[in-house]
Amino acid sequence: MRRIVYLGGLTPRGVPERTLSPHLRSRAEVGPILVRDVLHYLAGAATMPDDIDRAFDVGGPDVPTYREMMRRHATVSGLRRRIIVPAPVLTPGLSSHWVGLVTPVPASIARPLTESLRHEVVCQEHDIARYVPDAPGRPLPFDVALTLALRRVREAQVATRWSSASVPGAPSDPLPTDPDWAGGSLYEDERHLPVDASPEALWKVVEGIGGDNGWYSFPPAWAVRGWLDRFVGGVGLRRGRRDAQRLHPARPVAWRGGRRRGHRRLAGRTGYPVVDAAMRQLRHQGWMHNRARLLVASFLTKTLYVDWRIGARHFLDLLVDGDVVNNQLNWQWAAGTGTDTRPHRVLNPLVQARRFDPDGVYVRRWVPELRSVEGGKVHEPWRLAAAERGELDYPDPLVELADGLARFKHARGRD
């Protein structure tokens, strides 16, 4: 290895490290500079001469105060001029709670950020330009950089945002290893209402629920619920959404919103017995056969078209023989996004079940709801007689295989 390039943060000159906030000690901000300008310097640092071994300050051409940045942000965003009232009696700890109340940032994250406001953090030199010359007109001024950043937010081109911030390990977060019976009784309320609209048009309405768009039933009640959640340290309604019009895998709508289908996918309630048997074996034993792993990965990423990272994270949480490199690369291979010579191959769970579990022994072991179904019929419980089917506590398939295959081909441009 010839060189390690580390992107850290500026720290104030002459201030003992022990007096700095955790934010400044670990990942201090580098000032108002566009990310693409930082990447320009970061990539150029890898080509520096081997004898260069030092730190470089990187920042934008402007050095505004925090007050100026907030006001300029309001101007660029088209907001009304902000009234800023000094509050000298507020300590960083008290300020963090106020920030946690009126913004999406939890107080535990806001505290080190507010503590860092005690010190000025600006560049003291620009020596890096001798080795990585500035591009014409770069780095961009603060207002221009802010305009570009806000445009990406409006176009839903950002991968993360502060409204997605949460405290790792929060009590409200579900654990992948929680058994199905954890938390007491589970009640489901399913309602049906015929509408004069196509499934596509209806789905667009569903995708728009939450975030800045609000909710369609009694918004004041949602507001009260949000404030109560904030009061006890939750994210409330300020979590927001990265994309206000489209849902993305693993992106929350509100608190635990949008996870019901995800629970069925990963907990062994997909409606396809051989897939469910494999997922339940994983939850109970922390292991399953390689053929089952391939089938589950193909079903999730291609039939259900779920982001492969969701399945990969679930496997790593539960597999006793889980290996990060092996797991991630195999999930990419199964999803057709890695080094696969046949990226459009889709494993049919019914074909796989008939080939590797023709008598249904494996399915009946791990899906006890279907133990009364004899032979190979256990792989297609939806084909049973209505009376027999009604006695089974087993869900209908999440998706028709033909529909899942058609969606996959359309997404890959092969329809």
C-alpha positions in Angstrom: 0.0 0.0 0.0 1.6 3.2 -1.1 -0.7 5.8 0.4 -3.6 6.2 2.8 -5.8 9.3 2.2 -7.9 10.2 5.2 -10.7 12.7 5.1 -11.1 14.2 8.6 -12.2 17.6 9.9 -10.7 21.0 10.8 -10.0 21.7 14.5 -9.4 25.1 16.0 -5.8 26.2 16.3 -4.4 26.5 19.9 -7.3 24.8 21.6 -6.4 21.7 23.7 -8.0 18.6 22.3 -9.4 17.5 25.6 -11.6 20.7 25.7 -13.1 20.1 22.2 -16.6 18.7 21.8 -16.8 15.0 20.6 -18.0 16.4 17.3 -14.8 18.4 16.8 -12.5 15.7 18.1 -13.8 13.1 15.7 -15.4 14.5 12.6 -15.4 18.3 12.7 -17.0 20.1 9.7 -14.6 21.7 7.2 -16.6 24.8 6.6 -19.1 25.6 3.8 -17.7 23.7 0.9 -19.5 21.7 -1.8 -19.0 18.0 -1.5 -17.9 17.7 -5.2 -15.1 20.2 -4.4 -14.0 18.1 -1.5 -14.0 15.0 -3.7 -11.8 16.8 -6.2 -9.1 17.3 -3.6 -9.6 13.9 -2.1 -9.1 12.2 -5.4 -6.1 14.4 -6.2 -4.4 13.6 -2.9 -4.0 10.0 -4.0 -1.6 11.1 -6.8 0.7 13.3 -4.6 4.4 12.5 -4.5 5.3 9.7 -2.1 7.2 12.0 0.2 4.2 14.2 1.1 3.0 13.2 4.5 0.9 16.0 6.2 -2.5 17.4 6.7 -4.1 20.0 4.4 -6.9 22.4 5.2 -9.8 22.3 2.6 -12.6 24.8 2.6 -14.7 27.1 0.4 -13.8 30.7 -0.5 -16.3 32.2 1.9 -16.0 32.3 5.7 -19.4 33.3 6.9 -20.7 33.1 10.5 -23.4 30.7 11.4 -25.8 33.5 11.6 -24.9 34.6 8.0 -25.2 31.0 6.7 -28.7 30.7 8.1 -29.9 33.9 6.6 -28.3 33.2 3.2 -29.8 29.7 3.3 -33.2 31.3 3.8 -32.6 33.7 0.9 -31.5 30.9 -1.5 -34.4 28.7 -0.4 -36.9 31.5 -1.0 -37.9 31.6 2.7 -38.9 34.7 4.7 -36.1 36.5 6.4 -35.3 34.7 9.6 -35.4 36.6 13.0 -32.5 35.5 15.1 -32.8 36.2 18.8 -29.7 35.7 21.0 -30.2 33.5 24.0 -27.0 33.9 26.1 -28.4 31.8 29.0 -28.7 28.6 27.0 -25.9 26.1 27.4 -25.0 23.7 24.6 -26.9 21.0 26.6 -30.1 23.0 26.8 -29.7 24.1 23.2 -29.4 20.5 22.0 -32.8 19.7 23.5 -34.3 22.7 21.8 -32.7 21.7 18.5 -34.0 18.1 19.0 -37.5 19.5 19.5 -37.8 21.7 16.5 -35.6 19.9 14.0 -35.3 16.2 12.8 -31.9 15.9 14.6 -32.1 13.9 17.9 -30.8 15.7 21.0 -28.0 13.1 21.4 -26.6 14.1 18.0 -27.4 17.8 18.3 -25.5 18.2 21.6 -21.9 17.6 20.2 -22.9 19.7 17.2 -24.0 22.7 19.3 -21.0 22.3 21.5 -18.8 22.7 18.5 -20.2 26.2 17.9 -18.0 27.5 20.7 -15.0 27.6 18.4 -14.3 29.1 15.0 -13.3 26.4 12.5 -11.8 27.9 9.4 -9.0 27.0 7.0 -5.5 28.4 7.9 -3.8 27.6 4.6 -4.5 26.4 1.1 -1.3 24.5 0.4 -3.1 21.7 -1.3 -3.5 23.8 -4.4 0.3 23.3 -5.1 -0.3 19.6 -5.6 -4.0 19.5 -6.6 -4.6 22.7 -8.6 -8.1 24.3 -8.2 -10.4 23.9 -11.2 -11.4 27.1 -12.9 -13.9 28.9 -10.6 -13.6 26.3 -7.9 -14.2 25.8 -5.1 -17.6 27.3 -5.6 -18.9 30.2 -3.4 -21.3 29.3 -0.6 -24.5 30.6 -2.3 -23.7 28.7 -5.5 -22.9 25.5 -3.6 -26.0 25.8 -1.5 -28.2 26.3 -4.6 -26.8 23.1 -6.2 -27.3 21.2 -2.9 -30.9 22.3 -2.6 -31.6 21.4 -6.2 -30.4 17.9 -5.5 -32.8 17.8 -2.5 -35.7 18.9 -4.6 -34.9 16.3 -7.2 -34.6 13.6 -4.6 -31.0 13.0 -5.6 -29.6 12.7 -2.1 -28.9 9.4 -0.4 -29.3 10.6 3.1 -30.6 13.6 5.0 -30.8 14.9 8.5 -34.5 13.9 8.6 -33.4 10.3 8.5 -31.2 10.7 11.6 -31.9 8.5 14.5 -30.0 7.1 17.5 -28.6 3.6 16.8 -30.1 1.0 19.1 -33.1 3.1 20.0 -35.6 1.0 22.0 -38.2 1.5 19.3 -36.0 -0.2 16.7 -36.9 -3.8 16.0 -34.3 -6.5 16.4 -33.7 -8.9 13.5 -33.5 -11.7 16.0 -36.9 -11.0 17.6 -39.1 -14.1 17.3 -42.5 -13.8 15.8 -44.2 -14.0 19.2 -42.1 -11.2 20.7 -44.1 -8.2 22.0 -47.3 -9.9 22.9 -50.2 -10.4 20.5 -50.2 -9.0 17.0 -53.4 -7.6 15.6 -53.9 -6.8 11.9 -56.6 -4.6 10.6 -57.2 -5.1 6.9 -59.9 -3.1 5.2 -61.1 -3.0 1.6 -62.6 -0.1 -0.4 -63.4 -0.4 -4.1 -62.2 2.7 -6.0 -62.6 3.7 -9.6 -58.9 3.9 -10.4 -56.2 1.8 -11.9 -53.7 0.1 -9.6 -51.0 2.3 -11.0 -52.9 5.5 -10.2 -53.8 4.3 -6.7 -50.2 3.3 -6.0 -49.0 6.9 -6.8 -51.4 8.2 -4.1 -50.1 5.7 -1.6 -46.5 6.6 -2.4 -47.2 10.2 -1.7 -48.4 9.6 1.9 -46.2 11.0 4.7 -43.4 13.5 5.0 -44.1 16.9 3.7 -47.3 15.7 1.9 -49.0 14.8 5.2 -51.7 12.2 5.8 -55.2 11.7 4.5 -57.0 10.9 7.7 -57.4 13.5 10.6 -54.0 15.3 10.3 -54.4 16.9 13.8 -54.2 13.5 15.4 -51.0 12.8 13.5 -49.6 16.1 14.7 -50.4 15.2 18.3 -48.9 11.8 17.9 -45.7 13.4 16.5 -45.3 15.8 19.4 -45.8 13.1 21.9 -43.2 11.0 20.2 -40.8 14.0 20.2 -41.5 14.5 23.9 -40.2 11.0 24.8 -37.1 11.3 22.5 -38.5 9.9 19.3 -38.3 11.3 15.8 -41.9 12.4 15.6 -43.2 13.6 12.2 -40.0 15.4 11.3 -38.3 12.4 9.9 -39.4 13.4 6.5 -38.7 11.6 3.2 -35.9 11.7 0.8 -38.3 11.5 -2.1 -41.8 13.0 -1.6 -43.4 11.2 -4.5 -41.8 7.7 -4.7 -41.1 5.0 -2.1 -37.7 3.5 -2.0 -36.6 0.2 -0.3 -35.8 0.6 3.5 -36.9 4.3 3.4 -39.4 5.1 6.2 -42.7 6.8 5.7 -43.2 7.5 9.4 -41.8 5.7 12.5 -42.4 2.1 11.6 -44.5 2.9 8.5 -44.1 0.8 5.4 -42.5 -2.1 7.1 -45.4 -4.6 7.2 -44.5 -6.1 3.8 -40.9 -6.0 4.7 -41.7 -8.0 7.8 -43.5 -10.6 5.7 -40.5 -10.9 3.3 -37.9 -11.5 6.0 -40.0 -13.3 8.7 -41.1 -16.2 6.4 -44.6 -15.1 5.5 -44.2 -14.5 1.7 -46.9 -17.1 0.8 -44.3 -19.3 -1.0 -43.6 -22.2 1.3 -40.1 -23.2 0.3 -39.0 -19.6 0.6 -40.7 -19.2 4.0 -39.2 -22.5 5.2 -35.7 -21.2 4.4 -36.2 -17.9 6.1 -37.6 -19.5 9.2 -34.7 -22.0 9.4 -32.4 -19.0 9.2 -34.2 -17.3 12.1 -34.2 -20.4 14.3 -30.8 -22.0 13.5 -28.7 -19.2 12.0 -28.0 -21.3 9.0 -29.5 -22.7 5.8 -28.3 -24.7 2.8 -26.5 -22.9 0.0 -29.3 -23.7 -2.4 -31.8 -22.1 0.0 -29.6 -19.0 0.2 -29.5 -18.7 -3.5 -33.3 -19.2 -3.8 -34.1 -16.6 -1.1 -31.7 -14.1 -2.6 -33.2 -14.5 -6.1 -36.7 -14.3 -4.8 -36.2 -11.1 -2.8 -34.1 -9.2 -5.3 -35.7 -10.3 -8.5 -39.3 -11.6 -7.9 -40.0 -9.0 -5.2 -37.4 -6.6 -6.5 -36.1 -5.6 -3.1 -32.8 -3.8 -2.7 -30.2 -6.5 -2.2 -28.7 -4.7 0.8 -31.8 -5.3 2.8 -31.4 -9.1 2.4 -27.6 -8.9 2.9 -28.0 -7.1 6.2 -30.6 -9.6 7.4 -28.3 -12.5 6.6 -25.4 -11.0 8.4 -27.5 -10.4 11.4 -28.5 -14.0 11.7 -26.0 -16.3 9.9 -23.6 -18.0 12.3 -21.2 -18.5 9.4 -21.7 -15.0 8.1 -18.7 -13.4 6.4 -19.0 -9.8 5.2 -17.1 -10.1 2.0 -18.6 -13.5 1.1 -22.1 -12.4 2.0 -22.1 -9.0 0.2 -20.6 -10.2 -3.0 -22.9 -13.2 -3.2 -25.9 -11.0 -2.7 -24.8 -8.8 -5.5 -24.2 -11.8 -7.7 -27.6 -13.2 -6.9 -29.2 -9.7 -7.6 -27.4 -9.5 -11.0 -25.6 -6.3 -9.9 -22.2 -8.0 -9.4 -19.9 -10.1 -11.4 -22.5 -12.5 -12.7 -22.3 -13.8 -16.3 -26.1 -14.4 -16.2 -27.4 -11.3 -14.3 -31.0 -11.8 -15.6 -31.4 -15.4 -14.3 -34.4 -15.8 -12.0 -34.9 -18.9 -9.8 -38.5 -20.1 -9.8 -39.4 -21.2 -6.2 -41.9 -23.8 -7.4 -39.4 -25.4 -9.8 -36.7 -25.4 -7.0 -39.2 -26.8 -4.5 -40.2 -29.7 -6.8 -36.6 -30.4 -7.6 -35.0 -30.3 -4.1 -38.0 -31.0 -1.8 -40.4 -33.1 -4.0 -42.3 -34.5 -1.0 -42.4 -31.3 1.0 -40.5 -32.7 4.0 -38.4 -29.6 4.4 -41.4 -27.3 4.1 -43.5 -29.1 6.6 -40.6 -29.1 9.1 -40.3 -25.3 9.1 -43.8 -24.2 8.2 -46.0 -26.1 10.7 -49.1 -24.3 9.4 -48.9 -26.6 6.4 -48.1 -29.9 8.1 -51.6 -31.2 7.3 -51.0 -30.8 3.5 -49.8 -34.0 1.9 -47.0 -34.5 -0.5 -46.0 -32.0 -3.1 -49.2 -30.1 -2.8 -47.6 -28.3 0.1 -45.7 -26.1 -2.3 -48.8 -24.6 -3.8 -51.4 -24.2 -0.9 -53.4 -21.6 -2.9 -54.4 -24.4 -5.3 -56.1 -26.4 -2.5 -59.9 -26.7 -2.2 -61.5 -23.6 -0.6 -62.5 -25.6 2.5 -59.1 -27.0 3.1 -57.4 -23.7 2.3 -59.6 -21.8 4.7 -58.4 -24.0 7.6 -54.7 -23.0 7.1 -53.2 -20.1 8.9 -51.0 -19.2 6.0 -50.9 -16.1 3.9 -51.5 -15.7 0.2 -48.5 -15.1 -2.0 -47.2 -11.5 -1.8 -46.9 -11.5 -5.6 -47.8 -13.7 -8.5 -44.6 -15.2 -10.0 -45.5 -14.0 -13.5 -46.1 -10.5 -12.2 -42.8 -10.5 -10.4 -40.9 -11.7 -13.4 -42.6 -9.1 -15.7 -41.7 -6.3 -13.3 -38.1 -7.5 -13.1 -37.8 -7.7 -16.9 -39.3 -4.3 -17.3 -36.9 -2.8 -14.7 -34.0 -4.4 -16.6 -35.2 -3.2 -20.0 -35.9 -6.7 -21.2 -39.6 -6.6 -21.8 
